[in-house]
Structure formats: C-alpha cells, structure tokens
C-alpha cells in the first residue's frame, strides 16, 4: 500500500496560525521602528538649526539683528534657510534678540500630532496632540526631553 503525499488540512491550519501569530507581533514592532527612524529627521535638524542660531549669536550678539547684512537662520531671506524636510516642518515661533524657540511639527500621516521644540538654553520638549496618530501609537508629552519611544521615553 502506498502512503498518500501532501499535507493534511490540520497541518496547513497550524502553519497558517503560527504565521498569523508571528505577523501580529512583527508588524506593529516594524511600524514603530520605521516611525522612530522618521523622528530622527526632526531631532537632528533641530540640533543643526540650534547650532546655526548659536553661531549667528556669537557673530552678532543677538538672535535677531535688524539691518544686519546676514539674517538669522530663522528669518525669511536668510543665507542659511530653514531646511525643507520630508516628514516635518521647521518653524521659529519665538524669535527675539535674546531668545528663540525652534519647532518641528510632524507632517507625515503617521507623525501628525507630534511637536518637538528646542530653545536657546537647549531646553527640549515634546508635545503630542490628544487623539492624534502619535497619541494613539503610545507617545506622550515630555517637557524635559524629546520623546523618541512609546511611553514618553527619551
């Protein structure tokens, strides 16, 4: 008598169940890994803008110098423009002679609702809008650092 070839239905169902369990674990972790990679765009560019602002201050003793031949990096028309980013928008909502705040707002669909800021004293903060995709993903506000992981971890 010849033995039948192939797989039984039970063997196939067990295999599909194992693959489903692995996918249920792997896909959310991979999505968060990709999201954390996108967050690096904001943090690295905020640090670069802060460096440019401090260099400008060292040359001019002010973060804004009206009539100066070179404008501060946060001022439109500056020789050092605000960078155009893929996942974030950089703005300078506070800019005075002695203070500044540089802000990065998430523009990507998965990053909407997160805002990173840095100021002249290197004070870093994260704001997450309630109900936003970043809030639903588990990211939280942190007034002392940039949240780069779920749960408010810096």
DRENGUGU-566950 format. One record per residue (C-alpha): z, y, x; residue in one letter; chain. Coordinates in steps of 0.001 Angstrom, whole numbers, plus 500000, padded with zeros to 6 digits. Layout:
+--------+--------+--------+---+---+
|     pz |     py |     px | r | c |
+--------+--------+--------+---+---+
|      Z |      Y |      X | A | A |
...
+--------+--------+--------+---+---+
END
This chain:
+--------+--------+--------+---+---+
|     pz |     py |     px | r | c |
+--------+--------+--------+---+---+
| 500000 | 500000 | 500000 | X | A |
| 499063 | 503416 | 501282 | X | A |
| 501552 | 506273 | 501421 | X | A |
| 500497 | 509429 | 499472 | X | A |
| 499551 | 512514 | 501526 | X | A |
| 500681 | 516087 | 500860 | X | A |
| 503840 | 517859 | 499798 | X | A |
| 505888 | 517372 | 496700 | X | A |
| 506492 | 520210 | 494300 | X | A |
| 510174 | 520306 | 495276 | X | A |
| 509316 | 520730 | 498965 | X | A |
| 506985 | 523629 | 498155 | X | A |
| 509581 | 525303 | 495902 | X | A |
| 512256 | 525046 | 498613 | X | A |
| 509862 | 526597 | 501138 | X | A |
| 508998 | 529464 | 498781 | X | A |
| 512699 | 530069 | 498080 | X | A |
| 513503 | 530246 | 501808 | X | A |
| 510650 | 532699 | 502410 | X | A |
| 511819 | 534850 | 499475 | X | A |
| 515364 | 534989 | 500824 | X | A |
| 514149 | 535977 | 504300 | X | A |
| 511868 | 538645 | 502826 | X | A |
| 514704 | 540056 | 500693 | X | A |
| 516718 | 540574 | 503872 | X | A |
| 513916 | 541668 | 506216 | X | A |
| 512020 | 544217 | 504093 | X | A |
| 514940 | 546630 | 503448 | X | A |
| 516018 | 546418 | 507091 | X | A |
| 512488 | 547129 | 508278 | X | A |
| 512156 | 550061 | 505857 | X | A |
| 515362 | 551576 | 507209 | X | A |
| 514163 | 551007 | 510771 | X | A |
| 510939 | 552927 | 510019 | X | A |
| 512939 | 555717 | 508311 | X | A |
| 515227 | 556088 | 511351 | X | A |
| 512151 | 556378 | 513548 | X | A |
| 510862 | 559241 | 511412 | X | A |
| 514221 | 561034 | 511633 | X | A |
| 513801 | 561281 | 515404 | X | A |
| 510934 | 563724 | 514859 | X | A |
| 513325 | 566241 | 513314 | X | A |
| 516173 | 565854 | 515776 | X | A |
| 514005 | 566076 | 518884 | X | A |
| 512097 | 569118 | 517609 | X | A |
| 515286 | 570905 | 516560 | X | A |
| 516655 | 570427 | 520072 | X | A |
| 513389 | 571710 | 521553 | X | A |
| 513481 | 574788 | 519309 | X | A |
| 517099 | 575412 | 520244 | X | A |
| 516162 | 575302 | 523924 | X | A |
| 513360 | 577816 | 523314 | X | A |
| 515712 | 580131 | 521429 | X | A |
| 518280 | 579988 | 524225 | X | A |
| 515589 | 580700 | 526835 | X | A |
| 514493 | 583698 | 524785 | X | A |
| 518103 | 584898 | 524557 | X | A |
| 518522 | 584628 | 528336 | X | A |
| 515456 | 586816 | 528846 | X | A |
| 516167 | 589393 | 526109 | X | A |
| 519952 | 589233 | 525432 | X | A |
| 519140 | 588920 | 521740 | X | A |
| 517635 | 586284 | 519478 | X | A |
| 515501 | 588990 | 517844 | X | A |
| 514265 | 591973 | 519779 | X | A |
| 512183 | 594362 | 517664 | X | A |
| 509244 | 595748 | 519595 | X | A |
| 509576 | 593207 | 522395 | X | A |
| 506290 | 592112 | 523998 | X | A |
| 507205 | 588463 | 523335 | X | A |
| 508637 | 587497 | 519965 | X | A |
| 511390 | 584926 | 519468 | X | A |
| 510167 | 581386 | 518709 | X | A |
| 511392 | 581644 | 515080 | X | A |
| 509376 | 584803 | 514356 | X | A |
| 505846 | 584559 | 512967 | X | A |
| 503264 | 585525 | 515559 | X | A |
| 505386 | 584338 | 518456 | X | A |
| 503671 | 582971 | 521544 | X | A |
| 505910 | 579919 | 521056 | X | A |
| 505201 | 578944 | 517436 | X | A |
| 507301 | 576693 | 515259 | X | A |
| 505800 | 573201 | 515612 | X | A |
| 503858 | 571619 | 512741 | X | A |
| 505391 | 568195 | 512167 | X | A |
| 504237 | 565120 | 510276 | X | A |
| 507461 | 564281 | 508401 | X | A |
| 509469 | 567544 | 508482 | X | A |
| 509101 | 571297 | 508096 | X | A |
| 510942 | 573534 | 510568 | X | A |
| 512226 | 576939 | 509402 | X | A |
| 514709 | 579546 | 510605 | X | A |
| 516673 | 580677 | 507534 | X | A |
| 519201 | 582660 | 509628 | X | A |
| 517954 | 584860 | 512451 | X | A |
| 519911 | 587873 | 513714 | X | A |
| 520434 | 589425 | 517140 | X | A |
| 523422 | 587160 | 517820 | X | A |
| 522966 | 584171 | 515501 | X | A |
| 520338 | 581736 | 514348 | X | A |
| 520056 | 578574 | 512336 | X | A |
| 517071 | 576280 | 512696 | X | A |
| 516475 | 573906 | 509802 | X | A |
| 514331 | 570781 | 509378 | X | A |
| 513553 | 569657 | 505813 | X | A |
| 512101 | 566218 | 505109 | X | A |
| 508595 | 566327 | 503606 | X | A |
| 507669 | 562642 | 503748 | X | A |
| 508163 | 560751 | 500452 | X | A |
| 510913 | 558611 | 501995 | X | A |
| 512656 | 561599 | 503636 | X | A |
| 512723 | 564083 | 500772 | X | A |
| 516207 | 565476 | 500280 | X | A |
| 517486 | 565440 | 503856 | X | A |
| 518026 | 568645 | 505806 | X | A |
| 519104 | 568909 | 509424 | X | A |
| 520358 | 572191 | 510901 | X | A |
| 521394 | 573456 | 514317 | X | A |
| 522793 | 576853 | 515270 | X | A |
| 523403 | 578969 | 518379 | X | A |
| 526712 | 577195 | 519053 | X | A |
| 524987 | 573778 | 518982 | X | A |
| 526618 | 573099 | 515603 | X | A |
| 524691 | 570283 | 513967 | X | A |
| 524854 | 569385 | 510285 | X | A |
| 523157 | 567092 | 507791 | X | A |
| 522742 | 567836 | 504093 | X | A |
| 521494 | 565197 | 501653 | X | A |
| 520482 | 566258 | 498142 | X | A |
| 522126 | 564201 | 495387 | X | A |
| 519711 | 561811 | 493701 | X | A |
| 517080 | 562190 | 496437 | X | A |
| 515390 | 559187 | 498112 | X | A |
| 517632 | 559676 | 501153 | X | A |
| 520744 | 559698 | 498933 | X | A |
| 519573 | 556521 | 497217 | X | A |
| 518954 | 554948 | 500622 | X | A |
| 522622 | 555428 | 501528 | X | A |
| 522501 | 558550 | 503738 | X | A |
| 525296 | 561090 | 503268 | X | A |
| 526215 | 564666 | 504173 | X | A |
| 527868 | 565301 | 507510 | X | A |
| 528943 | 568794 | 508568 | X | A |
| 529620 | 567771 | 512182 | X | A |
| 526505 | 565905 | 513288 | X | A |
| 523043 | 564641 | 512370 | X | A |
| 523208 | 561545 | 510201 | X | A |
| 520729 | 559025 | 511600 | X | A |
| 522049 | 555881 | 509904 | X | A |
| 523239 | 554892 | 506470 | X | A |
| 526784 | 555810 | 505550 | X | A |
| 526917 | 559061 | 507496 | X | A |
| 526851 | 557526 | 510972 | X | A |
| 525806 | 559898 | 513718 | X | A |
+--------+--------+--------+---+---+
END
